Amino acid sequence: MKRLGLKLSLNDPRWGSDKQDRKPQANEGKKPGEGPPDMEQLWRDFNQRLNSFFGQKNRPDGNGGGGNGGGRPDLAGMRATAGAVGAVIALIWLASGSFIVQEGQTGVVYTFGKVSHTTGSGFNWRWPYPFQSDETVKVSQMRMVEIGYRNNLKNKQARESLMLTDDENIIDIQFAVQFKLKDPVAWLMNNRDEEETVRQVAETSIREIVGKNKMDFVLYEGRDKVALETQQLMQHILDRYASGVLISNVTLQAVQPPEQVQIAFDDAVRAGQDRERQKNEGQAYANDVIPRARGSASRLLQEAEGYRSMITENATGNASRFKQVLAEYQKAPGVTRDRMYLETMQQIFSSASKVMVDAKSGSNLLYLPLDKLIAQAAATDSAAAAARAAAQAAASTSSSALPAEVMPQVEVSRQRDSRARDALREREGR
């Protein structure tokens, strides 16, 4: 403005005059302060300074390109001024087509309202309005929509959260969906209200999944499965809609019965937990008692089997021995009888604690093996006590196993056996 020599003060009498020529051309024939300057003279002065600014020289007529001698404006100067102004406007218009796309964003360029191409991050240029326009979309940002609540779990949306299960129970579910954009063009062009579309798809998907499952399954062990199936169904529906959305995660924030039946439901849950606890305690007790009972039964069976084998083998050996003795007895009865007598007496005396003294010898010296007698008596007492204990145990077992009417017959048979043994001893003594 200083180079053009323009002065914006209307009270200056020299407004519009040349720096070299200090004569008041615009106010020629007028006194200062009598009125506004001549507009034509101002236009001529402006053209003259503009021509000098762009390097043009004054015409030889002395008017500086301001007129043709008849007081009309210079058309060449006007065209030059208009061209300069147009060039500046064109540069500004072309510069308005530049735009910057930040990292993690994608630029979408429209040509007459139709998507022509996309741009990456950095400095980009497009044709200015009205030919082209641009819009940036954040593709790396993790977006989230909330179903059943808004910003806080206490701010419930009952129309979204209440759902019907397969067993005709009502359940209250609040969850959040996290998603990103995989196609910004589809996100902008195929959705009227983007986040509302995702919210409606999420609500539809989880209602379908919950409607196929029981209430207890959704409340407890099936929460992760319900979330996973909801995510898969949402992705399938959004891909079919060509919405350009990639579902990252579905998080169940709160899964519970409606507030009106919450207390009764908690009581039922506690009763079920008590039932499971008692069942577990009973199962633990059974797991402790049953193996021990089975071990005891197996031990008793093995002991009985061993006792049976011992009795059977002893009886078999005694029968075989008796047959052998009988054969020898038939060959030589006297010798066999004496041998049996001697063996029997040897067996009796070896276990007896008595000392036999020959009084006919008349000897005054009497030898008594007291140490051997004492040791033999102790061994005999211990063996007798063990035998009595075993006999009592066997008698109690056999008496408990036999009916009451069989017991007298067993006693009679024992008495007969004892009498038969006594008679046999008397015959052998004779």
C-alpha angles and dihedrals in degrees: 000000000000091000091052089051096230120160119196099199111108092195092062108103090206094055109144097011124133120261093230096039107054094184112120100243096167093050098040110152092011133102120232114274096015096112147317120311124262108277094208091053089049091052091050091050091049092051091047093054092043090053091049089049091055093045100259119143126228118264117250093248088078095236094107093232090303097120148345098247093272097081096255122132120262107258094200091056091049091051091050091050093047091048092051093048090046091050091052091048091048091052091049090047092050091046090055088068093068120098137167124229115205125224111280092027135099126213119222116201121205123202110202089338096311123108109252104170146330129243134209130230119301137048115339138173134208136172109282127246132327093025100050139006134186140214129189122219126195104230099169096050117108107232126196137197125193124219121195095013142036122229092323134045090231091059094076127185103208095188090061102035104046112088138168121239130209093263090054096256125135118236132185114223127179118183143157130225122210118198144161134205120259097172116031093186092056090044092056101036105036100045128068095189107013104194093039089054091054091047093052092047090050093050092048093048097049092046089056094048094045091047090061096053138062122257096245091050092053093045099049130005098014102056095102092045092050091051092049094048091047091053092050093048092048092052091049093051094044091049089051088052090048090228096152094234128139114199110219104178144350114209122191105216100180131005115180143128119272117285093246092065099028095109095048091046091052089052091051091048092051090049090052091049091051090050092051091047093053091046090052092049091050091048091050091051091048091049088054100044103037097057091048091049091049090049092050091048091049091049092050091048091051092048091049090047090051092048091049091050091049094050092045094050092046091050091047091050093047091049091049091047091049091051091051092048090047091054092051091044090055090052097048114005098178097049093044091049093052092046092051090049093051093047091049094049091046090053092047096047093045090061097036124098096212129108120221114216124193104221095182093068091071094215117157094205114086121186118202118183095215096167092055091044092053094048092046091049092052092048091047092051093050092047091048092050092050091048092050092050092049091047092050092049092048091046093050092047093047093044092051091048095047123072120248094252092056095054097077091051090053091051092049091050090051091051091049091051091051091049091049091052091050092050090050091052091051092051092050090049091054 
